[in-house]
Amino acid sequence: MTAPVFLADPADLASAEFTFGGPEGRHAAAVRRLREGERLDLTDGAGAVAECVVLASGKDSLRVEVLRRYTVPAPRPRLVVVQGLPKGERGELAVEMMTEAGVDVIVPWAALRCVTRWKGEREAKALARWRSTAREAGKQSRRFRLPEVAAPAGTAEVAALLSAAALGIVLHEEADAPLSALQVPDDGDIVVVVGPEGGIADEELAAFRAAGAATALLGPTVLRTSTAGVAAAAVLQSRTGRW
């Protein structure tokens, strides 16, 4: 059975033996009910991993011993997905699937045709949900480098990301070339823009093309914005050799 993954303080990961407490330790002890002799993997979410065994279990913490430490290197090239804000809970669905597929950075984008709008307190709550979803999906999928969920970006900021990328891609239904045919770099950032349900506006597309982005067709079918990102990630993971 695969050992469960939990997030831990980097200082604890450097110890030979320690008490694993806090919310994560409580979950391991009270919800997962890990007991003496069982294995678990602890990570700081930034690549550091400690393979541990439970020495003793308490009500809301575990005493653990570190068996082995190692560091997972950052994948190259880095995969960044700019996600047009979906409606309702489809945003969290998109984040969950992209996390499982290995996307490194997720950037919420308030496109012109987005029905959903993040403003004020709503923005803070929505961003917190996306980040929580990425964290939990990362643990579930045994990712030792959790994806970054960036602050919401406007079109000008997305254009700047595309301009600085090793490869900038805008998924668009009128593109001539399929995503699978694009030449991918060995290093740097691949930035993929996924439009909202209403599509990418002409002025947004013009700005992205001016920033050097290529347009690409994902496939012959129409995908929802919440599934296009994970589908694109799967293609690019294979093309870059990360999968």
N, C-alpha and C positions, 0 to 999 in steps of 0.2 A: 504494500500500500504506500502511495506517495505521501511524504511527510507534509503536513500543513505549513503554510507560510504566515508569519506574523511580522509586523513592524516593531522595531526595537530602537532604543537610544544608541547612537554610535558608541558612546562611552561604555555601555554594557557589553557591546559586541567585542570589545577589546579584553574583557575579563575572562579568566579561565572558568569561573563559576560565579553565578549571581542569581538574585531573585528577580524574576521576570514578572513585573506588576503593571499597574496602570490599566487603562481600558483594554489594551491588547492582551496583557497577561490575564486579566479578569475573563476575557472572552475565551482564552485558551483553557483556563481552569474550570470556569463555571458553565460555559456553553459547549465547547468541544470536549470537555471532561477528560483532558489528557492526564494520564497517570504515570507513576514511576516506571521507568524503562522505555516509555514511548518516545519517539523521535519528533522533532519539529525543526524547521529552518527559520532563522531570524534574519532580518535584513533592515538596513537603514533606508531602503528605497532608492539608493543612489549607487548600487552596485556591490556594496559590502555584504557578505553572507557569512553567517555562523551556523554550522550544522550542530544541533544540540540534542541532548537527551535529558528527559525529566528525572531529577533525583528525588524530588518530593513535591506533592501537590497540596495546595492549601485552598481555602474558600475562594479567594480572589487573586491568587498568584501561584507561580511555580518556581521551584528551585531548579535551575538547569545547569548542566555542565557543557561547555563547548568542546566538541570533538574535533572540529576542523574549521578553518577559516579560508575564504578565498574571495576574490573580487571579480565580478562580471564586467568585462570591458564595455564601453559604450559602443553600440553598433554603428557601422558606417556603410553607406551614407546615412545621415539622419533623415527621418521621414516626418514631415510636418504637414498636417492637414488643417486647412482653414475651413471651418464648418459654418455655413449659413445657418442661422438659428432655426431649428425645426419647431413645429407646434407641439405643445403639451409635453408629455413624457418621452416623446421621440428624441429629444435632445439627450437625455440620460441613456437611452437605448443606443444611440450613435456612439456616445463616449464609451459605453461598456464594450461594444463590439470592436471599436478601434483599439481599445486597450488590449483586448484579447488578441488582436491581430498584430500587435507590436508597434503601433504608431508611437512616435517619440514625443511629439508636441501636438496639442490640439488647441486651435485658436478659434474662439467664438467670433463670428462675423455678423454684424448688424447690417445685412445687405438691404438695398432699397426695397426689394419686394418681400422681405420677411414679414410675415403676419405677426410673429412674436416680437415684442419689444422689451428689452431689459432697460429699466430706468430706476435710478435711486435705490431704494431698499430692495426692490424686486431683482435688480441686477446682482446685488450682493448675495441674496438667497439662491438665485439660480446658479451663480458661479460656484457657490459652496456645494450645491448639489452635484454639479458636474465633477468637481474635484473629489468629493466623497465617492462618487460612482467610480471614478478612475482608480482611486485607492483600493476600494474593495474588489473591483474587477482585476486589478493587478495582483492582489494576493491570491485570488481564486485561480488565476491563470499562471501562478508561480513566476511572476515577473519580479526580478530583483532590482530592476531599474524602472521605477514607476514613471508614467508619462507626465509631462508638464501640461497642465491646463492653464493656458495663458490668460491674461486679462482680455476682455472684449476689444476687438479691433475694428476700426472704421476702414473704409475702402482705401484711403490714402496709406494707412498703415499696412494693409495687405499688399498694396502695390510695392511698398518699400521692401517687404519680405520677399516678394517675387524678384525684385531687382537684385537683391543680395544673394539669391539662391544659386546653387550650382545648376539646378534645373527647376524652372517654374512651370507649372501645368494648371490650366483651367479646364475642368471637365465641362464639355459643351456638346449639345446634341447636333449642332451643325458643323462640327469639326470634320476634317477630311481624314486625319490619321487616327488610327486606334491607339489607345494608351499602350498596348503591348508592343507597338512598333517603335516607340521613342527610344533613343539612345540614352541610357542612364549613366550618371557619373559614378566613380568609385568612392568619392568622398564629398564632403560638403553637405548642403541641405537640398533635399527634394521637397519642394513646397507644392502641395496640391490644393486647389480651390474647389470646394463643393458648394454650389449655389443653393438657395432656398427652394421651397416647393414651387414658388412662382417663377423661378429661373433668374438668370443673371441679366441685369439691365444692360442696354447697349452702351451707356456711358461707363459702366463698371468694366465691361469687357474691353472697351477701348483703352481704359486706364491700365488694365492688366497687360494688354498687348504692348502698350507703350513701355511697360516695365520689363519687357523681354520674355513674357510668358508665352508658352505654346498652348494651343487648344488641342484637346484630345477627346476622342469618343470612347466611352467606357465599354459600350457593347450595343447590340441591336435592340435590346429592350430598354424600357424606361424604368429607372430605379428611383425610389424615393430618396430624398436628401439624407434620411437617416441610415440608409443602407449603401449609398454610393461611396461613402468614405471607406468603409471596410472592404468593399469590393475593389476599389482602387488600391488600397493598401496590400491586398492579397496579390494583385498583379505585380506591383512594384517590389514587394518582398521577394517574389520569385525571380524577377528580372535582375535584381541587384545581387542575388545570391545570399541574401540574409536568411532565406528559407531553403 
